[in-house]
Amino acid sequence: YHEALRVHRSGSESLPIVIKRCERERPVVDGQYVLPHGTDYPAGCPGVLDGHPFECFRYDPLVGISASHVVLSGFEIRNSAGRCAQIYGSDGVTGATVRDNIIHDCRGDGIPTLQGSTNVAVEHNEIYHTNNFAPFSRGARDLDWGAPACVKASTEVVYRGNIFHENWGEGFISDCNTGNAGFVVLENNVWYDNYAITGPYIHATHDVVVRNNLIYCSPDPEYYRNGGPM
């Protein structure tokens, strides 16, 4: 599906809206690096760094959930000109679940949970090659310091059983500099070979639980920083 998917209609706690794959299938939402439309690129685009787009990304998501009691499960979400998938609740999203998806090759973040969201579960997804607006041969000053996943000004958020690998930002950020996140749980995730900080970066967040995660770096020099693994 070459389209930007937006979920605006809410379900209920007892009858959530479930968007999922058929058994043994994996539907693909592919932005082909031209979707989503919307916000302009930052200043300095178009430009290149070692033949790759330099800081050219949009802040909109390819798949956006702005409704309550929604489950998204079993998709491949890829090649976004902005973020890949996003949970955002300016009107108060609660009870969103993103489960068992493959999320990769995004110019922006992989799967952020943004302001106004509560009771969110992000679980059993594989997330890689995010923040890839210029993925090769760039130093810290060339990064936008995004992340494959982040929590911003949201509460009661669980990231569980995900695999985050080969991303060009922190492996996870909480709370994206707003200082209003809380009751965040990170458990049973795997982080490896993420460029900025391999594992989670916890910042200005209260009531945080981080447990039973595996965090490591391989000897692959592609993900070295300052001459060695993170």
Secondary structure, 3 states (H helix, E strand, C coil): CCCCEEECCCCCCCCCEEEECCCCCCCEEECCCCCCCCCCCCCCCCCEECCEECCCCCCCEEEEECCCCEEEECCEEEEECCEEEEECCCCCEECEEEECCEEEEECCCCEEECCCEEEEEEECCEEECCCCCCCCCCCHHHCCCCCCEEECCCEEEEEECCEEECCCCCCEEECCCCCCEEEEEEECCEEECCCCCCCEEECCEEEEEEECCEEECCCCHHHCECCECC
